[in-house]
Amino acid sequence: MTDLDRLRLAVAMTHPVPDASLVLHCANGQRIRVGHHPLAELSVCQLRRVALASAGPDQPPWSGLVLDIEIGGGLVDLGGGIYRRRVERGHEQRWFASFLHPDRVATLLGEVPEPAGVRFQARLLPDADLGAVAVCLEALDQPSGGWIDGVAFDAQWAIVVQGLKLAAKKAAEYGVTLVVQNHHDLAIHPDAQRWLLQEVAEPNVKAAFDAWSPALLGINGAELAAAVKKMGPLIAYTTVADYAKHPRARYSAQLTNYIRQDDIVRAVAFGDGFIDYKAFFDAMKAIGYRGYVAYEMCEVLEGGGSIENLDATARTFLARFREMSR
């Protein structure tokens, strides 16, 4: 997804939500607060005009100046592109956005299984200029329990499957294979990723299967090798990155002790981290993988971000990978 695509989806979803806000993290280090309230540095309507201008021919790529978009305010990120919103009377809403045509989205929503004995409504808010549609699912009964999350997940899953199918058919006209990388919240577990690809069922949609995502979920060593073998011929690409876990804790004066928190993860040279790449690549050999192996340094890296350190770390990868692949 391009920078412009991310911006279009973010604006399409937040534009109709009066208490939504965004923070734009820019390449120059600036943070721009966007919202519907008068204290915002930029209104959502103004950001919408920026997105439309970026999409025009012979226009400067303004969207490329934005490194990351943080959606907040009344919208709470639940992962997988789904956001929670609470409205009057305590009703729960789930919001997400799509580039599919609203008619296709409506059809897919109609096919989502509806929990027995509950009521909800779905609203589609298309923005023809942005080429996107925002979807709002609202629970009409209280308490809504967890079923509204299940409905939202099934709807988002169906939209992703349909989008991949359409993209695959267009790509096939040019002899192009699409690879779905295991980097995001939806279908991040190897079994879920394999299920997704099997549901798409297009011969030119494969997996860009990386080791670090499963390893962060606790799938490492023999279990990681088993995941590779299970994915088998669906794998068409892989990218290597190695990481070390740094434990974190918060001191409690009342307990006179430290309370463990989630680890922070930092990039290290290939072979210095916790990921069992020997098991991973032994399994790749076993399934007969003959595709590309990329190497990336895209997170906070041990030794810093100087060209000298990047070059040295890349050379370390080449030397160690060459030895491992013999």
N, C-alpha and C positions, 0 to 999 in steps of 0.2 A: 504494500500500500504506500502510495506517495505521500509527501508532506501535505499536498493539496487535498488528497482524499481524506486524510485524517482531520484536516481543518473543516472540510465540507460536512463530514459526519458529526463532528462536535457542534458546529453551528446549527445544523438541522435539528439536533436534539435539544439544545439549550434555548434556541430562539423562541419556541412556544411555551417554555416553562418560566413563569415570572420570577421565581425565587432561585433560579439556577445562576451559577457564576462559573467563570473560567479563569485560570491563571496560565498565561503564555510564557514559557521559558525560552528566551531568545538566545541566538548564537552569540550575541555580545554580552551575555550575562544578565541582561535586563529581565525583570519579571513584570509583566503587564497584567493588571487585574481587569477583567471584563465582566460586565453584569448589566442588569436592568436598573440598578439603583443609581441615584445621582452621584454618589461618591466614586463610582467605577472610573478608571482611567480611560476606558473605551466601552462603549455600549455594544451589546450583542448585535444590534442592527448595523453599527459601523463595521464590526468584524465581518458580518455577512457581506457587506459591500467589498471588503478587502478580498474575501474568498472568491467572490464573483469576478473581481478585477483580475485576480491571479489566473483565473481559468480562461480569460480572454486571449485572443491571438495577439502576438507581439507585445505582451504585457510583462513587466518585470515579475519574476517569481517571488512575490512577497511572502508566500507561504513557506518558502525555503528558509526564511529567517527564523522560523519557529522550530526549536528542537523538540519540545514536548508540550503537550496540552493537558492541563489538570482540570478536570470537571468537578465542581463542588457546589457549595451553597445548599440548596434544597435537594440536590441529587447526591446520593451516596453510592460510591463505586462498590458493586458486589462481585466484580470480576466477570470475564467473558463478555464484556461490552454491555452489561446490564446494570442499571442504576435504580436505586430505591428512592421513593419519595412518599412522604406522609402528608395527607391533605386533611381538610376539615372532617370532623367526626371520626378522626383516627383511621380513615380508610388508607389502605396501602396501595401504592402504584409501583409499577416496574416500567422503566423506560429503556429503549434501545433504538438504534437507527440503522438503516440499510440503504444500499444503492439499488436494490431490486425495484421493479415497477410496483406501484401500490396495488395493482390488481393481483399480481403474483403473491405479494405479502398477504393480502386479504384471503386468498385461496389457501395459503399455507396455515394461516391462523385458524381457518375453519376446520383444518384437519388435525389440529392439536387436541389430544384427548382432554375432555373436560371432567374435572373431579366431580364425583357424585354429590349432590346435595349442597353445592355451593354456587354462588352467582358472581360473575365478573363481566366486565365489558372491555372491549378492545377499541381503541380509537387510532386511526391513521391520520397523520398530519403531513401530507406531502409538501415538499418545496420544489416546484418544478424547475426553478432557476438553478438551484444547487444540484438537482438531479438526485435527491435523496428523500427518504420518508422517515419520519419519527413515529415510533409505535409506543402507545401508552396502554398498559394493561392495568385495570383497577379492580380490586376486590370490593365487592358491594356488601359483603358480610363481615362481621367482626365476632371473634377474632379470625383472621385469615389463616393463621397457622403457617405452615411451610408450603402449602399447596401453590400459592401464587408464585413462589420461586421456581417450583417445578414446571408450571405452565410457561413462565418466561424462558426457562432454559430450553424446554422442548421447542418453543417458537424460534428462539435464536438458533438452535441447532438446525432446524429445518431450513431456515433462511440461508445459513452457511452452506449446507449441502446443495441447495438449489443454486446458490451463487457459484459454487465450484463447478457444478455441472454445466452451467451456461458458459463460464469462462473456458472450461475444457473444450467444449464444442467449437468455440471461436478459435482457440489456440490450435486445435487440430487442423484447421484450414491452412495453417502456416507451418505445420510439422513441428509444433512446439509442445514440449512436455512441461507441465506445471508441477512444482514440488511444494508440498505443504510442510512447513518447518514447525517443529515442536517447541515453540517459544512463547506461546500465549496461554491464557487461562482455559480456553475451550479445547477439549481433547488433548490435554497435556500429558496424561498418563499414556504409556505405550499401547495398552489395550484399547483405550478410547480413541487414540489416533488411528490405529488399525481399523477399528469399527467405522470411524468417519470415512476413511478412504474406501472401504468396502461398500459403504452406503452410497458414496458418490459413484462408484462402479464405472469409472471412465478409464480406458487404458492409458491415457496420457496424463493421469494425475497420480503422482507418486509421493513418497515421503522423503523429506530432508530430515533425516533422523540423527540428532545430536545426542551425545552421551551425557552432557552436563545437566540437561533438564531432568531426565529420570534420576540421575544421581542425587540431585537436590531433593527429590521426593523420597530418597532412601533406597532407590533401585540401583544397586552397585554390585560389582564383582560377578558372581555366578548368575545372580538375578538379572543383571544388566545384559550379560551374554545371552541369557535365555530370551530376553526381550528382542534382541537383534535377530536371533534365529526365528522367532515367531513372526517378526515383521518381514523377514526374508526378502523375496524379490520386489517387494514394494519400495525398498530403499533405493534411491537414485542419487543421493547427495548427502554429505555429512560435513559439519564444521566443528573443528576442535577448539576448545578453550578449557583451561584448567583453573581450578579455584581452591582456595584454602578457606576453612571456616574459622572465624574468630568468635569465640563465645562472648556473650554479653550478659550483664547482670545489673540489677538495681538494688542498692543498699536499703535495707529496712531497719531503721533505728529501733523500732518496736521489737523486732525479732533478733536484733543484733546479728544479722545474717544477710546474705545476698540472695535475691530472688532471680532465678535464671530467666532470661529473655531469649527471643529468637537470635540465632547466630547472625552476624554480618559476614558477607562473603566477599572476598577480594581475589582478583586475578593474580595468578603466579605463572611462572614458566611451565611449559608442558613437562609433566612428570613430577613436578614438585607439589601438586595438589592432592586432593583426596579421591579423585575420580580414577577408577581402575581401567585405564585405557588399554592395558595389555589384554584384559578379558574382553573388552569391547572390540578391539581390532582382531583378536584371535577368532571371535565369532563372525566378524565381517569376512575374514578369509574363509571361514567354514561355509558361509552361504554363497561364496563365489563372487563377492562384491568387486567390481572393477571400475567403479566410478571415481569422481573427484573427491579429494580430501582437502578442505580449506582450513586455514588457521586464522583466528581472529584475536585481536586484543582491543576490546571495546568497553571494558570496565576499568575501575580503579586498579592499576597494575603495580605490583611490587617493583620498586626502583623508580617509579615515576613515568611521566609521559614524554621524556626527551627523545629525540630521534635516535640518539646513541643507545638508550635503553630499549627502545622498540626494535631497533636493528639487532641488538644482542639477543633479545628474547626470541625474535623470529629465527635467528641462526640456531639458537638452542633447540627450537622445535624441529627444524630441518635435520639437525644431527641426531637427535633422539628418536625422531620418527623413522629416519632411515635405518637406524639400528633395530628398532622394534619391528619394522616390516620385513626384515630379512627372514 
